[in-house]
């Protein structure tokens, strides 16, 4: 990928992440791998009529191919949106109640003593909200250790929520850095 395409790919990445986060969620779990692995998010939206589970994936691999060389770039529209796949399904009230209980019982420090940075690896986001209250955690790989209870809850919820989604095996996230 040439420099010009790298800048365009970074802009596309920013737009894709915004689309993966977009929506009014009661719960959102996001996984953002570095390089050209496909980022995903799972969101839950509860209304008076239903509880909806929404899974989204950015096909980063396909979009990166469109920008791999200046010649390949010319074969695609001047501007194009990130390639986002989405599946929606109804979530059982009992599953939602269990998630709500576990998120309400979670206790962690807001400002962990550890501070880590990294270049490659995976970033994670765990967001919950209800009415006018919300909390969002962001971390890289398996740090900080003070947030391990939130990370364990994240991986448990991801496994539970993704189980019934019609995903390819290649789209299933079965392990996390803190579980390895």
ChimeraX attribute file (.defattr): number of C-alpha atoms within 10 A of each C-alpha:
attribute: neighborCount
match mode: 1-to-1
recipient: residues
	/A:1	15
	/A:2	11
	/A:3	10
	/A:4	11
	/A:5	17
	/A:6	14
	/A:7	12
	/A:8	15
	/A:9	20
	/A:10	11
	/A:11	12
	/A:12	20
	/A:13	18
	/A:14	12
	/A:15	14
	/A:16	21
	/A:17	19
	/A:18	11
	/A:19	17
	/A:20	25
	/A:21	20
	/A:22	11
	/A:23	12
	/A:24	12
	/A:25	21
	/A:26	18
	/A:27	23
	/A:28	26
	/A:29	24
	/A:30	24
	/A:31	22
	/A:32	19
	/A:33	17
	/A:34	13
	/A:35	13
	/A:36	13
	/A:37	13
	/A:38	18
	/A:39	25
	/A:40	25
	/A:41	23
	/A:42	25
	/A:43	24
	/A:44	24
	/A:45	17
	/A:46	18
	/A:47	9
	/A:48	5
	/A:49	6
	/A:50	12
	/A:51	17
	/A:52	18
	/A:53	23
	/A:54	21
	/A:55	24
	/A:56	19
	/A:57	22
	/A:58	23
	/A:59	18
	/A:60	21
	/A:61	14
	/A:62	13
	/A:63	18
	/A:64	21
	/A:65	13
	/A:66	21
	/A:67	21
	/A:68	15
	/A:69	15
	/A:70	14
	/A:71	10
	/A:72	11
	/A:73	16
	/A:74	11
	/A:75	10
	/A:76	11
	/A:77	9
	/A:78	7
	/A:79	8
	/A:80	10
	/A:81	11
	/A:82	21
	/A:83	14
	/A:84	16
	/A:85	12
	/A:86	13
	/A:87	13
	/A:88	15
	/A:89	14
	/A:90	13
	/A:91	18
	/A:92	12
	/A:93	12
	/A:94	9
	/A:95	12
	/A:96	18
	/A:97	11
	/A:98	12
	/A:99	18
	/A:100	14
	/A:101	10
	/A:102	13
	/A:103	15
	/A:104	10
	/A:105	9
	/A:106	11
	/A:107	10
	/A:108	12
	/A:109	8
	/A:110	9
	/A:111	10
	/A:112	12
	/A:113	9
	/A:114	9
	/A:115	9
	/A:116	10
	/A:117	9
	/A:118	9
	/A:119	8
	/A:120	11
	/A:121	13
	/A:122	19
	/A:123	18
	/A:124	20
	/A:125	18
	/A:126	20
	/A:127	18
	/A:128	19
	/A:129	14
	/A:130	11
	/A:131	6
	/A:132	5
	/A:133	7
	/A:134	12
	/A:135	10
	/A:136	12
	/A:137	14
	/A:138	11
	/A:139	17
	/A:140	20
	/A:141	18
	/A:142	19
	/A:143	19
	/A:144	16
	/A:145	13
	/A:146	15
	/A:147	19
	/A:148	14
	/A:149	12
	/A:150	18
	/A:151	25
	/A:152	14
	/A:153	16
	/A:154	21
	/A:155	19
	/A:156	12
	/A:157	18
	/A:158	20
	/A:159	15
	/A:160	13
	/A:161	20
	/A:162	18
	/A:163	11
	/A:164	10
	/A:165	15
	/A:166	13
	/A:167	12
	/A:168	7
	/A:169	8
	/A:170	8
	/A:171	13
	/A:172	15
	/A:173	13
	/A:174	12
	/A:175	10
	/A:176	15
	/A:177	13
	/A:178	13
	/A:179	10
	/A:180	6
